[in-house]
Amino acid sequence: MALLSVSDLRKSYAGEHGSALPVVAVDSFELEVGEQVALQGPSGCGKTTFLHLIAGILAADSGRIQIGDTDVAGLKEAERDRFRAANIGYVFQSFHLMREYTCLENVELGMSFGAGVDRELARSLLKRVGLGDRLKYRASALSVGQQQRVAVARALANRPKLVLADEPTGSLDEDNASQALALIRELCRENGAALILASHDRTVIEAFERRVEFAELNSAGGGLAR
C-alpha cells in the first residue's frame, strides 16, 4: 500500500534574465507504508528541493504529492504547515535546534506545532536516544552528535507517518554517523514510520535495501539546487 505517491512533479527557480531553471522533474515515485529508501546523489542534484516539496516546505509548480488521502501539492501554505506538523517528521543536516532551549524544550516545541505537547512522550524519546540525563541541557551545550539525537527525537515527537532525513549524518564523524543512521532507522521501524533518507555518502546508501539514484529519477538534473 502506497503511503506516498508522486506524479508529474515540477519545480523551477528563476534563472538569469527571467528564464526558468528546472530543478525537479519527477514523473513517478512511490513509497510504501513503513518502507525505508535511500535517495542518492551529489550536492546540487535537487535532493533537498525534492524533500522540501514532499514536506510542503516549498510549493510545487505542478504535479501531485499524495500522502495518504491528501494531495500536499494542492494545499495552501498554511494548510501545508499544519499537515506537515501532524504527519511528517524532518531531520535536517544542520539540525535547526533552538540553541538556548533545553533538549526537552526543543522536542516540546516541535510537538506544539502538532497535536500538542506531551511531556512524558518527549522525555521518553530523549531517553530512547540516549539523552535521558541531559533533558535540561541547552542545545548549545551539546556535542554535534548529541544535537543530532535531539533532532531525531523531535522528528518522531508527533508520531509521523513519514520521516524525511536530509544528509542527517553529514555533520558527524564516522562513529556518530553510523550510530545516528541506525537510530533513525530503528525509531522509524518502532513507530511504523516510512523513511526517505537523502545522502551523497555511499556508506550510508549501502545500508539500505532500496536505493534510488536521484539523477535517474529527476530528469531536470537539479539545476543549481541542493
Z-matrix of the N, CA and C atoms (Angstrom, degrees):
N
C 1 1.464
C 2 1.534 1 109.34
N 3 1.322 2 116.10 1 126.19
C 4 1.462 3 119.97 2 -177.65
C 5 1.523 4 111.03 3 -77.58
N 6 1.327 5 115.46 4 125.76
C 7 1.465 6 120.65 5 171.40
C 8 1.520 7 109.40 6 -84.24
N 9 1.345 8 115.32 7 -40.80
C 10 1.463 9 122.14 8 -177.49
C 11 1.520 10 109.31 9 -124.18
N 12 1.322 11 115.80 10 131.34
C 13 1.455 12 120.99 11 176.01
C 14 1.526 13 108.79 12 -135.51
N 15 1.329 14 115.74 13 117.76
C 16 1.460 15 122.12 14 -179.96
C 17 1.524 16 108.43 15 -109.24
N 18 1.325 17 116.59 16 133.95
C 19 1.458 18 119.32 17 178.47
C 20 1.531 19 110.91 18 -143.78
N 21 1.319 20 114.72 19 135.90
C 22 1.473 21 122.88 20 175.58
C 23 1.531 22 112.26 21 50.53
N 24 1.321 23 116.74 22 41.73
C 25 1.465 24 121.49 23 -175.98
C 26 1.524 25 110.57 24 -82.09
N 27 1.331 26 115.59 25 129.80
C 28 1.456 27 121.00 26 -179.40
C 29 1.529 28 110.23 27 -133.89
N 30 1.350 29 114.58 28 139.41
C 31 1.455 30 121.05 29 174.37
C 32 1.523 31 108.80 30 -148.68
N 33 1.338 32 116.19 31 128.34
C 34 1.457 33 121.92 32 176.99
C 35 1.516 34 109.63 33 -127.81
N 36 1.317 35 115.31 34 155.24
C 37 1.457 36 121.87 35 172.70
C 38 1.526 37 108.63 36 -114.31
N 39 1.314 38 116.29 37 163.31
C 40 1.460 39 120.47 38 178.92
C 41 1.527 40 109.68 39 -73.20
N 42 1.331 41 116.17 40 127.68
C 43 1.455 42 121.40 41 176.45
C 44 1.519 43 110.95 42 -99.80
N 45 1.294 44 115.64 43 -163.37
C 46 1.462 45 120.14 44 -179.95
C 47 1.525 46 110.84 45 -67.39
N 48 1.324 47 115.43 46 145.15
C 49 1.461 48 122.66 47 175.60
C 50 1.531 49 112.02 48 58.29
N 51 1.336 50 116.07 49 30.37
C 52 1.455 51 119.99 50 175.59
C 53 1.507 52 115.42 51 79.56
N 54 1.320 53 117.47 52 5.03
C 55 1.461 54 120.21 53 179.47
C 56 1.527 55 110.22 54 -74.56
N 57 1.327 56 116.70 55 159.27
C 58 1.464 57 122.16 56 178.84
C 59 1.521 58 109.52 57 -94.28
N 60 1.322 59 116.71 58 131.27
C 61 1.458 60 122.32 59 178.70
C 62 1.524 61 108.84 60 -106.53
N 63 1.335 62 118.49 61 103.10
C 64 1.466 63 121.15 62 -179.09
C 65 1.531 64 110.78 63 -62.73
N 66 1.321 65 115.85 64 132.28
C 67 1.458 66 121.09 65 -178.81
C 68 1.525 67 111.30 66 -117.47
N 69 1.326 68 116.04 67 -43.65
C 70 1.467 69 120.95 68 178.55
C 71 1.520 70 109.35 69 -127.54
N 72 1.324 71 115.34 70 127.48
C 73 1.467 72 122.18 71 172.88
C 74 1.520 73 107.03 72 -142.06
N 75 1.326 74 115.38 73 88.28
C 76 1.463 75 122.00 74 -176.98
C 77 1.522 76 108.42 75 -112.15
N 78 1.319 77 116.18 76 116.64
C 79 1.461 78 120.60 77 -177.12
C 80 1.526 79 112.16 78 -77.35
N 81 1.338 80 116.26 79 -36.56
C 82 1.465 81 118.54 80 -176.10
C 83 1.525 82 110.83 81 -159.32
N 84 1.326 83 115.53 82 134.54
C 85 1.458 84 121.58 83 174.94
C 86 1.516 85 107.97 84 -157.27
N 87 1.339 86 116.55 85 135.20
C 88 1.460 87 120.41 86 178.92
C 89 1.522 88 110.75 87 -134.53
N 90 1.320 89 114.74 88 150.50
C 91 1.454 90 122.48 89 177.52
C 92 1.518 91 107.85 90 -136.83
N 93 1.323 92 115.81 91 128.46
C 94 1.454 93 120.38 92 -178.78
C 95 1.525 94 111.49 93 -80.87
N 96 1.305 95 116.38 94 160.97
C 97 1.464 96 122.17 95 175.88
C 98 1.530 97 109.16 96 -57.15
N 99 1.317 98 117.24 97 126.01
C 100 1.458 99 122.26 98 178.23
C 101 1.516 100 115.55 99 76.75
N 102 1.334 101 118.09 100 -1.19
C 103 1.466 102 121.12 101 -177.72
C 104 1.522 103 110.89 102 -75.83
N 105 1.337 104 115.64 103 151.81
C 106 1.457 105 121.72 104 177.45
C 107 1.522 106 108.85 105 -123.06
N 108 1.325 107 116.45 106 129.22
C 109 1.453 108 120.76 107 -177.18
C 110 1.527 109 109.91 108 -135.78
N 111 1.326 110 115.76 109 142.60
C 112 1.463 111 121.89 110 175.72
C 113 1.516 112 108.80 111 -102.20
N 114 1.318 113 115.71 112 129.62
C 115 1.463 114 122.99 113 179.29
C 116 1.522 115 107.26 114 -105.01
N 117 1.321 116 116.20 115 113.62
C 118 1.462 117 121.00 116 -171.64
C 119 1.520 118 111.54 117 -105.30
N 120 1.342 119 115.50 118 140.53
C 121 1.456 120 120.06 119 175.00
C 122 1.502 121 111.05 120 168.32
N 123 1.331 122 117.70 121 155.11
C 124 1.466 123 121.67 122 -178.93
C 125 1.520 124 111.67 123 -73.38
N 126 1.316 125 116.39 124 166.48
C 127 1.463 126 120.97 125 174.38
C 128 1.521 127 109.05 126 -58.38
N 129 1.327 128 116.23 127 139.12
C 130 1.453 129 120.58 128 178.40
C 131 1.509 130 115.36 129 93.60
N 132 1.347 131 117.21 130 -0.60
C 133 1.466 132 118.89 131 -176.47
C 134 1.519 133 112.81 132 -89.34
N 135 1.350 134 117.90 133 -5.64
C 136 1.463 135 120.19 134 177.61
C 137 1.510 136 115.58 135 103.16
N 138 1.334 137 117.96 136 6.04
C 139 1.471 138 120.76 137 -177.89
C 140 1.528 139 111.90 138 -60.32
N 141 1.332 140 115.82 139 -47.02
C 142 1.463 141 119.87 140 -178.57
C 143 1.525 142 110.80 141 -63.30
N 144 1.320 143 117.06 142 -42.87
C 145 1.466 144 120.17 143 178.03
C 146 1.521 145 110.60 144 -60.39
N 147 1.314 146 116.89 145 -41.87
C 148 1.466 147 121.50 146 178.46
C 149 1.527 148 110.84 147 -60.14
N 150 1.324 149 117.15 148 -46.56
C 151 1.464 150 120.25 149 178.63
C 152 1.523 151 110.92 150 -64.39
N 153 1.324 152 117.01 151 -40.31
C 154 1.463 153 120.39 152 179.28
C 155 1.528 154 111.88 153 -64.78
N 156 1.315 155 117.12 154 -32.96
C 157 1.459 156 120.42 155 175.90
C 158 1.525 157 110.62 156 -68.06
N 159 1.322 158 116.65 157 -44.69
C 160 1.469 159 120.66 158 178.82
C 161 1.526 160 110.19 159 -60.97
N 162 1.329 161 116.17 160 -41.06
C 163 1.467 162 120.85 161 -178.20
C 164 1.518 163 112.55 162 -75.52
N 165 1.331 164 117.30 163 -13.91
C 166 1.456 165 119.73 164 -176.87
C 167 1.517 166 113.26 165 81.19
N 168 1.324 167 117.36 166 11.79
C 169 1.463 168 120.76 167 175.02
C 170 1.525 169 109.18 168 -69.75
N 171 1.325 170 115.69 169 -38.13
C 172 1.459 171 122.40 170 173.51
C 173 1.523 172 109.74 171 -110.62
N 174 1.317 173 116.06 172 150.76
C 175 1.464 174 121.52 173 175.54
C 176 1.524 175 109.25 174 -90.83
N 177 1.325 176 116.55 175 135.23
C 178 1.462 177 120.92 176 176.92
C 179 1.522 178 110.28 177 -75.81
N 180 1.335 179 116.32 178 150.60
C 181 1.464 180 120.52 179 172.87
C 182 1.528 181 110.07 180 -72.17
N 183 1.336 182 115.21 181 -38.74
C 184 1.462 183 121.03 182 178.73
C 185 1.517 184 109.07 183 -164.15
N 186 1.332 185 115.95 184 167.84
C 187 1.458 186 121.29 185 178.27
C 188 1.521 187 112.50 186 106.31
N 189 1.337 188 115.09 187 -178.42
C 190 1.460 189 121.60 188 -178.19
C 191 1.525 190 110.21 189 -123.50
N 192 1.323 191 114.90 190 142.06
C 193 1.465 192 122.89 191 172.51
C 194 1.521 193 105.62 192 -130.05
N 195 1.314 194 115.90 193 91.12
C 196 1.457 195 120.97 194 -174.13
C 197 1.525 196 109.87 195 -92.72
N 198 1.327 197 116.76 196 116.70
C 199 1.466 198 121.99 197 174.79
C 200 1.526 199 106.33 198 -118.09
N 201 1.322 200 115.40 199 109.36
C 202 1.461 201 118.82 200 -172.64
C 203 1.511 202 109.49 201 62.99
N 204 1.315 203 116.79 202 -123.70
C 205 1.462 204 121.74 203 -179.88
C 206 1.522 205 113.39 204 -95.90
N 207 1.317 206 117.38 205 5.62
C 208 1.469 207 121.00 206 -172.91
C 209 1.518 208 112.21 207 -111.87
N 210 1.336 209 116.30 208 130.25
C 211 1.457 210 121.83 209 171.71
C 212 1.524 211 107.38 210 -90.77
N 213 1.319 212 115.98 211 98.40
C 214 1.462 213 121.27 212 -176.68
C 215 1.518 214 111.37 213 -59.55
N 216 1.338 215 116.69 214 -36.10
C 217 1.459 216 120.60 215 -178.14
C 218 1.520 217 112.37 216 -64.97
N 219 1.332 218 117.42 217 -20.41
C 220 1.448 219 121.22 218 -178.86
C 221 1.518 220 114.36 219 -92.32
N 222 1.339 221 116.55 220 0.05
C 223 1.463 222 120.39 221 -177.73
C 224 1.523 223 111.59 222 -89.31
N 225 1.321 224 116.00 223 152.91
C 226 1.458 225 121.26 224 171.80
C 227 1.532 226 108.80 225 -76.67
N 228 1.326 227 116.83 226 166.72
C 229 1.461 228 120.82 227 -173.01
C 230 1.528 229 112.73 228 -56.63
N 231 1.317 230 118.39 229 -47.53
C 232 1.465 231 121.10 230 -179.27
C 233 1.518 232 110.99 231 -64.10
N 234 1.323 233 116.76 232 -35.82
C 235 1.469 234 120.86 233 178.31
C 236 1.519 235 110.36 234 -69.02
N 237 1.324 236 116.59 235 -38.97
C 238 1.469 237 119.69 236 177.33
C 239 1.521 238 110.70 237 -63.26
N 240 1.346 239 116.93 238 -40.43
C 241 1.461 240 121.21 239 179.19
C 242 1.526 241 110.98 240 -60.74
N 243 1.319 242 116.22 241 -45.02
C 244 1.475 243 120.23 242 -179.66
C 245 1.534 244 110.88 243 -66.27
N 246 1.326 245 115.45 244 -41.31
C 247 1.462 246 119.27 245 -179.78
C 248 1.522 247 110.73 246 -64.44
N 249 1.330 248 116.27 247 -43.28
C 250 1.469 249 120.16 248 179.19
C 251 1.521 250 111.24 249 -60.98
N 252 1.323 251 117.27 250 -44.55
C 253 1.463 252 120.84 251 -178.78
C 254 1.528 253 111.66 252 -60.48
N 255 1.327 254 116.42 253 -34.85
C 256 1.462 255 120.31 254 -175.65
C 257 1.520 256 113.37 255 -88.12
N 258 1.343 257 118.26 256 -21.84
C 259 1.465 258 119.53 257 -168.72
C 260 1.519 259 116.42 258 -128.40
N 261 1.329 260 118.24 259 -15.38
C 262 1.462 261 120.76 260 -172.29
C 263 1.529 262 110.76 261 -128.71
N 264 1.315 263 115.97 262 132.68
C 265 1.458 264 121.68 263 171.49
C 266 1.519 265 108.90 264 -104.97
N 267 1.320 266 117.19 265 139.68
C 268 1.463 267 120.78 266 -176.74
C 269 1.524 268 109.28 267 -127.19
N 270 1.333 269 116.13 268 126.01
C 271 1.461 270 122.24 269 174.92
C 272 1.523 271 107.18 270 -108.33
N 273 1.336 272 116.14 271 109.39
C 274 1.456 273 121.74 272 -177.87
C 275 1.524 274 110.38 273 -87.82
N 276 1.328 275 115.93 274 150.63
C 277 1.459 276 120.41 275 177.13
C 278 1.519 277 111.20 276 -60.90
N 279 1.331 278 116.70 277 -39.74
C 280 1.465 279 120.85 278 -178.07
C 281 1.528 280 112.51 279 -93.26
N 282 1.326 281 116.62 280 10.68
C 283 1.468 282 125.00 281 172.49
C 284 1.527 283 114.48 282 72.95
N 285 1.354 284 118.16 283 -46.19
C 286 1.469 285 121.92 284 -178.68
C 287 1.530 286 112.35 285 57.50
N 288 1.315 287 116.59 286 41.68
C 289 1.462 288 120.43 287 174.88
C 290 1.521 289 109.78 288 -85.22
N 291 1.329 290 115.93 289 155.01
C 292 1.462 291 121.19 290 170.69
C 293 1.525 292 106.65 291 -82.26
N 294 1.306 293 116.54 292 109.50
C 295 1.459 294 120.97 293 -167.65
C 296 1.524 295 113.33 294 -65.16
N 297 1.322 296 118.10 295 -29.46
C 298 1.458 297 120.19 296 -179.19
C 299 1.529 298 112.40 297 -93.76
N 300 1.327 299 116.91 298 2.85
C 301 1.465 300 121.73 299 173.88
C 302 1.523 301 108.40 300 -91.67
N 303 1.315 302 116.01 301 152.30
C 304 1.460 303 119.88 302 175.54
C 305 1.522 304 109.89 303 -74.92
N 306 1.329 305 115.14 304 169.46
C 307 1.472 306 120.28 305 175.68
C 308 1.529 307 110.15 306 -53.99
N 309 1.323 308 115.25 307 -49.05
C 310 1.458 309 120.48 308 -177.89
C 311 1.523 310 110.86 309 -62.70
N 312 1.317 311 117.55 310 -42.54
C 313 1.462 312 121.25 311 -179.01
C 314 1.524 313 111.73 312 -65.70
N 315 1.335 314 117.53 313 -35.79
C 316 1.455 315 120.34 314 177.68
C 317 1.528 316 111.74 315 -63.68
N 318 1.328 317 116.46 316 -42.58
C 319 1.468 318 119.76 317 179.34
C 320 1.529 319 109.97 318 -69.36
N 321 1.309 320 116.61 319 -41.38
C 322 1.465 321 120.27 320 179.42
C 323 1.521 322 111.53 321 -65.38
N 324 1.328 323 116.61 322 -33.98
C 325 1.464 324 119.68 323 177.10
C 326 1.521 325 110.16 324 -62.25
N 327 1.336 326 116.47 325 -42.61
C 328 1.461 327 119.88 326 175.94
C 329 1.514 328 111.76 327 -60.19
N 330 1.312 329 116.73 328 -39.39
C 331 1.468 330 121.50 329 179.18
C 332 1.533 331 111.95 330 -65.57
N 333 1.337 332 115.88 331 -32.26
C 334 1.466 333 119.75 332 -175.09
C 335 1.521 334 112.32 333 -65.21
N 336 1.328 335 117.07 334 -19.90
C 337 1.459 336 120.46 335 178.30
C 338 1.530 337 111.63 336 -88.02
N 339 1.327 338 116.34 337 -7.54
C 340 1.454 339 120.75 338 -179.84
C 341 1.516 340 112.34 339 -107.78
N 342 1.334 341 116.04 340 -128.31
C 343 1.468 342 120.86 341 -175.86
C 344 1.520 343 112.33 342 -75.10
N 345 1.336 344 117.45 343 -16.34
C 346 1.461 345 120.51 344 -179.10
C 347 1.515 346 111.07 345 132.02
N 348 1.317 347 115.57 346 163.90
C 349 1.465 348 121.26 347 -175.48
C 350 1.518 349 111.12 348 -76.84
N 351 1.324 350 115.21 349 129.62
C 352 1.461 351 122.87 350 175.12
C 353 1.536 352 106.01 351 -124.13
N 354 1.311 353 115.70 352 93.96
C 355 1.471 354 119.89 353 -172.70
C 356 1.524 355 112.19 354 -61.57
N 357 1.315 356 117.33 355 -37.70
C 358 1.464 357 119.22 356 -179.44
C 359 1.522 358 111.28 357 -66.03
N 360 1.332 359 116.56 358 -39.77
C 361 1.467 360 119.54 359 176.64
C 362 1.525 361 110.17 360 -65.63
N 363 1.326 362 117.15 361 -41.22
C 364 1.466 363 120.72 362 178.51
C 365 1.526 364 110.59 363 -60.19
N 366 1.324 365 116.11 364 -45.44
C 367 1.466 366 120.33 365 177.54
C 368 1.534 367 110.60 366 -61.14
N 369 1.330 368 115.36 367 -43.55
C 370 1.461 369 120.81 368 -178.35
C 371 1.527 370 111.44 369 -61.87
N 372 1.327 371 116.89 370 -43.04
C 373 1.458 372 120.33 371 179.74
C 374 1.521 373 111.35 372 -65.28
N 375 1.328 374 116.68 373 -41.56
C 376 1.462 375 119.43 374 179.50
C 377 1.528 376 111.56 375 -66.70
N 378 1.314 377 116.71 376 -35.78
C 379 1.462 378 119.32 377 173.91
C 380 1.523 379 110.35 378 -64.98
N 381 1.333 380 115.25 379 -38.55
C 382 1.469 381 120.65 380 -177.96
C 383 1.525 382 111.22 381 -64.41
N 384 1.327 383 117.08 382 -32.15
C 385 1.469 384 119.94 383 179.36
C 386 1.532 385 112.03 384 -92.83
N 387 1.323 386 116.33 385 11.09
C 388 1.457 387 120.66 386 173.84
C 389 1.513 388 115.85 387 85.89
N 390 1.344 389 116.79 388 20.47
C 391 1.461 390 119.98 389 -178.40
C 392 1.527 391 112.14 390 -118.99
N 393 1.310 392 116.48 391 26.05
C 394 1.461 393 120.10 392 -179.38
C 395 1.517 394 113.58 393 -61.53
N 396 1.325 395 117.18 394 -24.57
C 397 1.465 396 120.88 395 -179.99
C 398 1.532 397 111.86 396 -95.77
N 399 1.339 398 116.85 397 7.95
C 400 1.465 399 120.30 398 -178.47
C 401 1.529 400 112.03 399 -129.64
N 402 1.307 401 116.04 400 27.15
C 403 1.467 402 120.38 401 -177.31
C 404 1.529 403 112.03 402 -58.29
N 405 1.332 404 116.96 403 -35.63
C 406 1.465 405 120.51 404 -175.32
C 407 1.529 406 112.83 405 -100.66
N 408 1.335 407 116.74 406 8.46
C 409 1.461 408 119.96 407 175.57
C 410 1.526 409 109.02 408 -76.98
N 411 1.317 410 116.80 409 137.84
C 412 1.463 411 120.13 410 173.73
C 413 1.528 412 109.38 411 -70.49
N 414 1.316 413 115.55 412 149.87
C 415 1.465 414 119.93 413 179.64
C 416 1.518 415 111.54 414 -58.64
N 417 1.311 416 116.95 415 -34.27
C 418 1.464 417 121.32 416 -179.34
C 419 1.528 418 112.73 417 -65.58
N 420 1.341 419 116.74 418 -18.04
C 421 1.459 420 120.93 419 -178.75
C 422 1.531 421 112.42 420 -94.65
N 423 1.323 422 116.72 421 0.32
C 424 1.457 423 120.86 422 -176.54
C 425 1.524 424 111.33 423 -94.96
N 426 1.330 425 115.68 424 156.26
C 427 1.459 426 120.56 425 171.96
C 428 1.526 427 108.93 426 -71.73
N 429 1.322 428 116.43 427 167.61
C 430 1.466 429 120.75 428 178.88
C 431 1.531 430 110.53 429 -59.80
N 432 1.329 431 116.34 430 -43.28
C 433 1.457 432 119.95 431 179.22
C 434 1.521 433 112.67 432 -62.91
N 435 1.333 434 116.10 433 -38.75
C 436 1.469 435 119.87 434 178.36
C 437 1.525 436 111.35 435 -68.86
N 438 1.328 437 116.80 436 -37.83
C 439 1.464 438 119.76 437 176.84
C 440 1.528 439 110.42 438 -61.52
N 441 1.324 440 116.68 439 -39.96
C 442 1.460 441 119.80 440 178.51
C 443 1.521 442 110.88 441 -62.78
N 444 1.336 443 117.05 442 -36.97
C 445 1.459 444 120.44 443 178.87
C 446 1.533 445 111.41 444 -65.93
N 447 1.321 446 116.80 445 -37.64
C 448 1.467 447 119.88 446 175.03
C 449 1.528 448 109.77 447 -62.39
N 450 1.336 449 115.78 448 -42.36
C 451 1.462 450 120.52 449 -179.43
C 452 1.527 451 110.97 450 -62.92
N 453 1.318 452 117.13 451 -37.32
C 454 1.471 453 120.80 452 178.01
C 455 1.524 454 110.09 453 -67.13
N 456 1.332 455 116.64 454 -45.04
C 457 1.467 456 120.07 455 178.49
C 458 1.524 457 110.56 456 -60.01
N 459 1.325 458 116.73 457 -42.96
C 460 1.466 459 120.59 458 179.47
C 461 1.525 460 111.42 459 -62.81
N 462 1.327 461 116.98 460 -39.28
C 463 1.461 462 120.50 461 -178.81
C 464 1.522 463 112.32 462 -64.00
N 465 1.339 464 116.81 463 -28.65
C 466 1.463 465 120.74 464 -179.37
C 467 1.522 466 112.92 465 -94.79
N 468 1.327 467 117.71 466 -2.69
C 469 1.456 468 122.08 467 -169.10
C 470 1.524 469 114.03 468 -63.90
N 471 1.329 470 117.59 469 -30.45
C 472 1.467 471 120.22 470 -179.15
C 473 1.524 472 112.37 471 -99.61
N 474 1.339 473 115.28 472 18.23
C 475 1.467 474 121.97 473 178.64
C 476 1.532 475 111.18 474 50.87
N 477 1.339 476 116.96 475 58.41
C 478 1.461 477 120.73 476 -175.16
C 479 1.527 478 113.00 477 -69.96
N 480 1.324 479 115.61 478 156.40
C 481 1.459 480 121.49 479 173.76
C 482 1.523 481 110.65 480 -79.63
N 483 1.337 482 114.49 481 -27.22
C 484 1.461 483 121.35 482 -174.26
C 485 1.523 484 109.56 483 -136.17
N 486 1.333 485 116.02 484 133.55
C 487 1.465 486 121.91 485 174.97
C 488 1.529 487 108.20 486 -116.41
N 489 1.325 488 116.15 487 130.45
C 490 1.455 489 123.32 488 176.32
C 491 1.519 490 107.93 489 -112.24
N 492 1.314 491 117.15 490 128.73
C 493 1.469 492 121.44 491 -178.46
C 494 1.520 493 108.57 492 -126.54
N 495 1.328 494 116.59 493 116.58
C 496 1.459 495 122.37 494 -175.32
C 497 1.523 496 109.91 495 -104.08
N 498 1.327 497 116.88 496 104.78
C 499 1.470 498 122.42 497 -178.30
C 500 1.532 499 110.58 498 46.75
N 501 1.336 500 117.95 499 51.59
C 502 1.473 501 119.46 500 -172.67
C 503 1.519 502 114.65 501 -67.91
N 504 1.329 503 117.20 502 -14.82
C 505 1.467 504 119.74 503 179.78
C 506 1.520 505 111.97 504 -107.48
N 507 1.326 506 117.07 505 5.04
C 508 1.460 507 120.76 506 -173.42
C 509 1.508 508 114.72 507 -63.22
N 510 1.342 509 118.01 508 -26.25
C 511 1.469 510 121.27 509 -178.11
C 512 1.522 511 112.58 510 -99.92
N 513 1.329 512 116.97 511 7.09
C 514 1.460 513 120.54 512 -173.10
C 515 1.527 514 111.62 513 -109.89
N 516 1.332 515 115.53 514 154.06
C 517 1.456 516 119.04 515 172.98
C 518 1.529 517 108.73 516 -74.83
N 519 1.328 518 116.53 517 173.69
C 520 1.463 519 120.83 518 -171.53
C 521 1.525 520 112.96 519 -58.73
N 522 1.336 521 117.80 520 -44.73
C 523 1.466 522 120.43 521 -178.13
C 524 1.525 523 111.11 522 -66.57
N 525 1.338 524 116.69 523 -47.12
C 526 1.460 525 119.82 524 179.74
C 527 1.517 526 111.74 525 -66.25
N 528 1.341 527 116.97 526 -34.05
C 529 1.464 528 121.03 527 178.43
C 530 1.517 529 110.42 528 -63.22
N 531 1.321 530 116.44 529 -44.38
C 532 1.464 531 120.74 530 179.63
C 533 1.525 532 111.12 531 -62.94
N 534 1.333 533 116.52 532 -42.87
C 535 1.458 534 120.71 533 179.40
C 536 1.526 535 111.54 534 -66.05
N 537 1.336 536 116.38 535 -41.46
C 538 1.460 537 120.36 536 -179.31
C 539 1.521 538 111.16 537 -64.82
N 540 1.329 539 116.57 538 -42.77
C 541 1.463 540 120.62 539 179.02
C 542 1.527 541 111.03 540 -61.44
N 543 1.330 542 116.11 541 -46.89
C 544 1.465 543 120.14 542 179.53
C 545 1.522 544 111.03 543 -61.68
N 546 1.337 545 116.52 544 -38.88
C 547 1.455 546 121.40 545 -178.67
C 548 1.534 547 111.34 546 -66.80
N 549 1.324 548 116.48 547 -45.94
C 550 1.462 549 120.51 548 179.29
C 551 1.524 550 110.34 549 -58.69
N 552 1.323 551 116.60 550 -47.75
C 553 1.465 552 120.50 551 -177.03
C 554 1.532 553 111.93 552 -66.28
N 555 1.333 554 115.24 553 -40.68
C 556 1.461 555 119.19 554 -179.38
C 557 1.520 556 111.82 555 -66.47
N 558 1.329 557 116.91 556 -44.10
C 559 1.464 558 120.08 557 -179.80
C 560 1.527 559 111.33 558 -66.20
N 561 1.318 560 117.00 559 -35.86
C 562 1.469 561 119.73 560 175.95
C 563 1.527 562 110.35 561 -63.38
N 564 1.321 563 117.11 562 -43.49
C 565 1.469 564 120.21 563 178.20
C 566 1.522 565 110.92 564 -62.40
N 567 1.326 566 116.48 565 -44.56
C 568 1.461 567 120.34 566 -178.36
C 569 1.529 568 111.76 567 -62.55
N 570 1.344 569 116.13 568 -32.82
C 571 1.458 570 120.71 569 -176.89
C 572 1.528 571 113.18 570 -97.85
N 573 1.328 572 117.06 571 2.63
C 574 1.454 573 120.68 572 178.81
C 575 1.512 574 113.63 573 68.98
N 576 1.329 575 117.45 574 22.85
C 577 1.464 576 121.72 575 -178.26
C 578 1.521 577 110.49 576 -92.46
N 579 1.320 578 116.06 577 139.72
C 580 1.463 579 120.97 578 171.72
C 581 1.526 580 108.18 579 -77.13
N 582 1.333 581 116.26 580 158.21
C 583 1.462 582 120.91 581 -174.83
C 584 1.524 583 110.93 582 -137.81
N 585 1.326 584 115.75 583 130.45
C 586 1.465 585 121.89 584 165.74
C 587 1.516 586 106.89 585 -116.85
N 588 1.314 587 116.62 586 118.13
C 589 1.459 588 121.56 587 -179.45
C 590 1.519 589 108.65 588 -116.36
N 591 1.320 590 116.67 589 120.11
C 592 1.461 591 122.17 590 179.74
C 593 1.517 592 109.92 591 -98.82
N 594 1.326 593 116.12 592 133.36
C 595 1.462 594 120.10 593 -178.48
C 596 1.525 595 110.56 594 -158.88
N 597 1.330 596 115.89 595 155.35
C 598 1.454 597 121.01 596 171.48
C 599 1.530 598 110.22 597 -104.18
N 600 1.336 599 116.33 598 -1.48
C 601 1.462 600 122.61 599 -175.68
C 602 1.534 601 109.63 600 -86.26
N 603 1.325 602 116.79 601 113.58
C 604 1.464 603 120.71 602 -176.76
C 605 1.531 604 111.86 603 -62.59
N 606 1.318 605 118.01 604 -32.68
C 607 1.460 606 120.33 605 178.37
C 608 1.521 607 110.90 606 -62.57
N 609 1.331 608 116.44 607 -40.77
C 610 1.468 609 121.23 608 177.10
C 611 1.518 610 110.26 609 -66.68
N 612 1.326 611 116.90 610 -46.31
C 613 1.460 612 122.14 611 -177.24
C 614 1.528 613 111.41 612 -59.55
N 615 1.310 614 116.19 613 -41.71
C 616 1.463 615 120.54 614 -174.47
C 617 1.524 616 113.06 615 -70.58
N 618 1.328 617 117.89 616 -9.16
C 619 1.464 618 120.90 617 176.76
C 620 1.532 619 111.51 618 -77.31
N 621 1.333 620 117.43 619 -12.29
C 622 1.461 621 121.97 620 -176.09
C 623 1.533 622 111.25 621 -101.37
N 624 1.326 623 115.02 622 143.42
C 625 1.463 624 119.35 623 175.19
C 626 1.529 625 110.83 624 -72.69
N 627 1.335 626 116.98 625 -41.91
C 628 1.460 627 120.06 626 177.84
C 629 1.522 628 109.19 627 -100.19
N 630 1.322 629 115.56 628 121.77
C 631 1.456 630 121.50 629 -179.82
C 632 1.524 631 108.18 630 -127.12
N 633 1.314 632 115.78 631 135.73
C 634 1.461 633 120.94 632 -179.76
C 635 1.521 634 108.67 633 -123.37
N 636 1.323 635 116.62 634 122.90
C 637 1.449 636 122.15 635 174.50
C 638 1.522 637 107.74 636 -79.75
N 639 1.335 638 117.09 637 113.78
C 640 1.458 639 119.37 638 -171.66
C 641 1.530 640 112.25 639 -64.38
N 642 1.312 641 117.88 640 -30.68
C 643 1.464 642 120.47 641 178.67
C 644 1.526 643 111.26 642 -61.92
N 645 1.329 644 117.04 643 -30.34
C 646 1.460 645 120.79 644 178.31
C 647 1.526 646 111.23 645 -79.70
N 648 1.323 647 116.01 646 -25.11
C 649 1.476 648 121.53 647 179.74
C 650 1.504 649 111.05 648 -84.18
N 651 1.327 650 116.82 649 -34.75
C 652 1.464 651 123.27 650 -169.97
C 653 1.522 652 110.72 651 -106.79
N 654 1.327 653 117.21 652 102.94
C 655 1.461 654 120.76 653 -177.57
C 656 1.519 655 112.63 654 -75.74
N 657 1.358 656 117.41 655 -10.35
C 658 1.474 657 119.38 656 178.47
C 659 1.517 658 111.73 657 -75.85
N 660 1.301 659 117.31 658 -22.12
C 661 1.463 660 120.70 659 179.12
C 662 1.512 661 114.54 660 82.53
N 663 1.325 662 117.97 661 -2.60
C 664 1.462 663 120.76 662 173.17
C 665 1.507 664 116.33 663 89.57
N 666 1.340 665 117.81 664 -17.36
C 667 1.465 666 119.27 665 179.58
C 668 1.524 667 110.67 666 55.62
N 669 1.328 668 116.51 667 -127.55
C 670 1.460 669 122.19 668 178.25
C 671 1.519 670 110.81 669 -107.77
N 672 1.333 671 116.34 670 18.40
C 673 1.463 672 120.06 671 -176.58
C 674 1.506 673 110.62 672 -76.67
N 675 1.337 674 113.71 673 171.02
C 676 1.458 675 119.32 674 173.76
C 677 1.509 676 109.18 675 -88.10
